[in-house]
């Protein structure tokens, strides 16, 4: 039969492992978000450059002026 201190140690160890897992998962999620943010910024830049080449400067000005309404 396990003593009370052994049960408490096992519980705290499981809690520590769970906390470490949560921290690792959060770090990985933040890395993915920062990568995603970079891709979104690049996509916006490429989209505006393409719009400028196809539609001209006036279409880019119109698109930028409409951003607050999105």
Secondary structure as UniProt FT lines:
FT   HELIX           4..55
FT   HELIX           57..66
FT   HELIX           67..69
//
